[in-house]
Each structure stands twice: as structure tokens, then as C-alpha cells.
Amino acid sequence: MTRDSSGRRVVGETTKTPSSLRTIGVPPQVVHELARQKDTQVWQRRNAGPLWSEGGYVFTHWTGRSVDPDRLRDALRRDCALAGVDVLTVHQIRHTAATLLIEAGEPIDSVARRLGHNSVATTSGMYVHLSVEHDQAVGERLERFISGG
């Protein structure tokens, strides 16, 4: 799902921009969970029979249709509450991931490529919100550099 130029939700076969279609590395735990989801979907497809609608999606309604974005939002809210963390939107999670990658020392150009940005300026200007702790650490490193320590 993406949004068109007027802000309407669009579910379809194309991506928002050409750079949106990309390959990214994921940790082994994500690979494991995706394999479990694939098994679940095989079971759902078999049980849905003629009601199954093949759309090529990884996460679907039990009939293979795309997940209603409102249901996804509600599930995310519920899961955040259960985890005892602030409720975030999928887009806020994207911002958080970019910020955490930068704070972990990942080069901004790598983060930009991962997010599908053509410009590092987009990533640094819109997606990276450095924490107070990170800013303090930058100040401390600057002080050590200036003092020769």
C-alpha cells in the first residue's frame, strides 16, 4: 500500500517510486518469521479454496486479499499497548528505524538506500531525529577532540 499524489491510499502492483522496489538485508529472526508466515499462508490458501485471491502479498486477509490498513493500524496499536510502549504508526516506526540506524553509526547514505531515498538530504532532513543522548555524546566527542584527549 502507498499513497498517490493526492494522498489517497493505493493498493496495487506498482511502487510509489522506482527506488521503492529494492532488496534489503534482514536479520535471521525476520527470515524465520517470514518462513512461518509463508507456511501460514499455504494453510490459508488450502482452507480458503475457491475464495482465495492470489495477490502476491506476504501478509493477507485469510482469503488472500490485501489487509485493510485500518485493521493493520488497530493491530499495531494493540501490540504497542501490550508491549507497554508508545503507540506508533508504521510511518513513525520507519522514522525511528532510520534514527536508530544513524545513532548506531550506520552511514547516512546506507540508511538512505535502505529507505529507498534518492537523496541523502531527504533522509537527514525528514527521517533522522537524533536523541538528546546522541547529541550529548557528539558534544562530548567534540570536547575530547578540541582538548586533544
Stockholm file with secondary structure:
# STOCKHOLM 1.0

chainA/1-149         MTRDSSGRRVVGETTKTPSSLRTIGVPPQVVHELARQKDTQVWQRRNAGPLWSEGGYVFTHWTGRSVDPDRLRDALRRDCALAGVDVLTVHQIRHTAATLLIEAGEPIDSVARRLGHNSVATTSGMYVHLSVEHDQAVGERLERFISGG
#=GR chainA/1-149 SS CEECTTSCEECSSSCSSGGGSCCCCCCHHHHHHHHHHHHHHHHHHHHHGGGCCCCCCSSBCTTSCBCCHHHHHHHHHHHHHHHTSCCCCHHHHHHHHHHHHHHTTCCHHHHHHHHTCSCHHHIIIIICCCCHHHHHHHHHHHHHHHHTC
#=GC SS_cons         CEECTTSCEECSSSCSSGGGSCCCCCCHHHHHHHHHHHHHHHHHHHHHGGGCCCCCCSSBCTTSCBCCHHHHHHHHHHHHHHHTSCCCCHHHHHHHHHHHHHHTTCCHHHHHHHHTCSCHHHIIIIICCCCHHHHHHHHHHHHHHHHTC
//
